[in-house]
Amino acid sequence: MNKQKNMQKSRYQKVLVVCPGNAMTAGPEALHQLVERMNALGQAAAMVYHPFHQTFTTPLAYQKYKVPVEQYEDRSGNLILFPEIFTQLALKPRQAQAAIWWMSVNNFTGVRYQNPLRDKLRFLKNKIKGRIPWRGIDALRGLSHFAQSHYATLFLQNHGVDALPLSDPIPFYTEAAYLEALPERLATAQRTNRIFYNPHKGAAVTAQLRAAFPSWDFMPLSGYDRQQLAEHFLSGKLYIDFGHHPGKDRLPREAALHGCCVITGRYGSTANGVDVPIDPRYKLDPRSPDFLADFEREVQRIFRQTGECQNDLVAYRRTIANEPANFDAQITTAFLS
């Protein structure tokens, strides 16, 4: 298998992947994952940190990927890949080919779904500050595009732009050794009626739910490393996320992989059945007059019939476990011939 991969011809002399320096969130980690896997599969790639005139080292948490770090170089034969936060920069290369990896659609559109007028003002503000081109996505048609989520694919298609899929796996939890040991941990997990949530996503909706159901055990997830996060997921029954889901977010996948049931809203990537392939009954609309009643009904069912509800997510967990292999296949299609 490895010999076959190494025999394939690289499409580019080198792929330079642009990443904000010293940034440590899901997007920058995905960029480091991409560089690591491209090099492993035979496409020469390196990380380039932005701003280009400053010197950065790879953050300690990402040094495990062992990515080479180089200077920005606009050179023929290279591909320079920019995350969607740098669409304006993606128009600068003159010799190299440029591409955009759409990991967070809403970073570009400014949409948060709560106030349409505010969303439009946010988009205009980003234009004024030079974060996105004045002509919007029309200015980006001549570039190559990659989509981290089905949501991003649909967004680009709706604007007449084709994109290749490039969907990063959740780190650590999808490594072979971890997945091999996980079934025993799932079988012996002692779960309570605990509801996990991300305090940085959908805060207003979560506050509404906590006020409506004060006797329930809501636990925010913040500041934990991956080992600690896994222990928490194995101790509860439900993860909720009513954020705007600008891409295929990690926490819902991480929760589901560890046997938690998942309830989301219907925004962004949760609005389709590809990025979050769970039964529609687990996707609730906070704007519905029946929202609180629907939420209470589903949560009570999860508390009472946990095993049955966990079985509803078998296909989702299988998809998550297959993400590393799918990522390699997508990289091969996009960067190797």
N, C-alpha and C positions, 0 to 999 in steps of 0.2 A: 504493500500500500504506500509506504513512505517513498519507495523508489519510484513508483508511478508518479507521485506528486512532484518529486524533485525533477523528473524528466520533462515536466510541462514547461513551456516557454513563458517567461514573464511578459506581460503586456507592456510594461513600462520599465525603463532603466531603473527608476526608483520612484517610490511613492512617499511624498513628504506629507505628514499628517499634522495639521496645525491645531494646537491646543493652548488655551489660556494658561500662562505660567502660574504655578503654585495653586492651581484650582483643584479642589478635591470633592467632587460631586459625582453623580452617576454618569453624566456626559463625559467628563475627562477620563474617568476610568474606562469607559467604553472605547475611547480613542486609543488608550494604551493597550487594551485587549486586541484591538484591530491590528496595531503595528506588530504586536507579538505574534499573532496568528499568521499574518501575511509573510513575515520572515520565516516562520516554521514551515509554511507551505511552498516557499520558493520565490515569493515576490519580495525583492529588496525594499525595505521601508524604514523610515526613521521618523521620530517625533521632532517637531519644530515648535518651540514655545513662543507665545506672543505676549507682549510686544517684542518684535523681532530685534530691536536694538538693545534689549536687556539680556542678561545672562541668567538662566534658570537651571536648576538641577531637577531631576525627577523626584517628585514627592516620595517620602519614605514608604508610604502605603502602596505605591505603585512600582517600587524598585524590583519587586518579585517578577515583573514582566520582562525585565532585562532588555528594555527597548533602547536602541541607539538614539542619541540626540544629536541633531545637526543644525546648521544654520539654514535659514531660508535661502533658497536658490531657484530663481526663475530660469530654468534651463530646458532646452528642447529635449524631449524624450522622457521628461519627468511628468508625473501627475502630482498636483498639489491639491490635497483634499482638505476642505474647510468644513467645520461644523456650521450649522445654520445660524449661529450667532455672528458669523463673520461673512455674511453674504456680500457685503460691500467690498471686503477684501478679496473675495473670490473673483471680482471683475478686474483685478490688477495685473495678473500674470500675462505676459506678452509672448514668451517662448514656450513655457510649460503649459500643459493642459490643466484646466481647473475643474474641480468637482465639489459638490456640496453633499454632505451627509445630513439628512433631515432626521435628527433625533428628537427634537422638540418643535413641532409645528407652531405651537403657540408662542414660542420665543420670537418667531417671525411675524405672526399675525397680531400678537398682543391680546388675543381673545382670552377672557376669563369667565365668560358666560353669565356673569351676574348683572352687568349693566352694558347694553349694546353701545350706548353713546360713549361711555368711558373706554370701551374696547377700541372704538374708532379713534378717539383722542390719543390713546396709547400708541396705536399704529402710526398716526401722524407725528407724534412726538419722536418715535424711533426714526422716522424719515428725516425730521429736522436735525436730529443729533447725528445723522450720518450712519446709523446702525444698519439700515436697509436702503436699497436703491430707491430713488424717487419714482421710477417706473414700476416698482414692486417686482413681482415675479416675472413680469415680461422682460425685464432686463437680464434675467438669468437663463433664458431659454437656450443659449448657445453653450451652456456648460453641461457636464455630466452630472447625474443626480442619483443618489442612493437613499433608500427609505428604510428607516429603522422599524417602522410599524406599518400595518395595513392602513391605518389612519393617515399616515404620511403619504402612502401610495395614492389613496383616494383624493387627498388634498391636491397633490400634483396633477393627477389625471384631470381633475375638475378645472385645472388651469392650462390644460393642453400640454403637460410635461410628463414624459415617461421616465420612470426610475427603476433601477434594479434593487431588489431586496437586499438588505444588509442589516441583520438583526442580531445584536449582541446578546450572548447568554448571561444570566445572572452569575456573578463570580463566586468562586469557592463552593457554593452549595451544589453546583452541577459537575464538580470534579468527580471522576470515576470512583475514587476511594470513598468519598463522602456519600455518594448515591448508593454504593454497595452496603454501607453501614446503616443507612437511614431506615430501612424497613423495620429493623429490630427496635430502633428508637421510637418509631411511630407506634409499634405494637405495645410498647410498655409505657407510653406517655400517660401521665395522670393529668387529665384536663379538668379545669373548672369553668364555670359560666363567665368567662372573661372575654371582653371585647377590646381588641387592639385597634389603635388608630394612629395616623401620622398627624401630629399637631401642626405641621406646616402645610397640610393640604386639606381644603374644604373645612376650614376652622369654623366658619359660621354655622354650617350644617351640623357639624359635630357638637358644637355648643348647644344647638337646639335640641339634639337628641339627648345629651347629658341632662339638660334641664327637664325634658319630658319624662325621662326614666332615671330618676336619681338613685334608685335602689340597685341599679345594675352596675357591674364592675367594669368601668371603662379605663383602659390603661394606655397612656401615650407612649409612643416608641420614638425615643430620641436619645442620642448619645451612647448607644450600645455598639460594641463591636459585633462581628458576625457570629461568634460563638455565643455571646450573650443573647443576641437577637433570636438565634435558633432555640435556645432554652426557653425563652419567653413564648415563642410560637408553639412549642410543644406543651405548654402549660395551659393554653386557652383554647377556645372553640371558634372564635370568629375574628376576622379582620375586616374593618369597614374603611372605605376610601371614597369620599365625595369631592375629591379634588378635580381639577380640569383635565388631567391625564393628557399632557401634550405629546406623549409618545407611549411606547410600551413600557410602563413603569415597572420598577423592580419589586417594590414591597408587596403588591398583590401576588406576584409570582412566588416570592420567598415564603409568604404566608401559606399559600396553597400547597407548596411543595412539602411543608412541614405539617400538613394535615388540618390546617385551619380552613374553615369555610370562609367564603369571601362575599361581601355585599358591596357593590359600587353604585355610583350614579350612572348617568347615561351621557357623559360628556367625553369629547375627544376619543381616545382609543377604546373606551369602554362602550361606545355607541355601536360598535360592530362585534360580530361573533368570531372574528379571527384573532384579534389581539388578546381579548379576554373571553375565551370560548367556554362560558358557563351558561347555565340555564337562565333565560331572561327573567325568571322570578327573582333572581339574586341581583338584578339591576333595577334600582328604584329611582324615580324622578322626584327630587326634593321640591319641585314646583307644583307637584300634584296635591290637591286638597286631601287626598287619602294617604299622603306620604307617611305620617306618623303611625297610622293604623296598619299600613302595609309593612312598615319596618318592625313594628311590635309582633305582628303575626309571624314573619319570617324568622325573627330572632328566637321567639319562643319555640318554634318548630326545630330550629338548630339546637337549642338547649336540650330539648326533649328527645330528639331523634338524630343525635350527632352522627352516628355511624352511617345512617341512611343518607344524610346530607353530604357527608364526606365522599360517599360513593358518587355523588353527582359531579364531583370534580376530578374523577379518575382520568378522563381524557385531557383535561387541563394540565394535570401533573405529568402525564406522559409527554405532552408537548414541551413542557418546561425541561424535562430531563433530556430531551432530544436536541435542545438548543445548541450545544457545542458542535455536534455533527452538522447541523443545518448551517451554522455560521461558517464552518469550514467549506461546505459545499457552495455557499453563496460567494465567499471570497474567491474560490477557484473559478467560478463562472465570471466574476467581475474583473479579476486581475490576472488570471492565468489562462492560457489558450492550449 
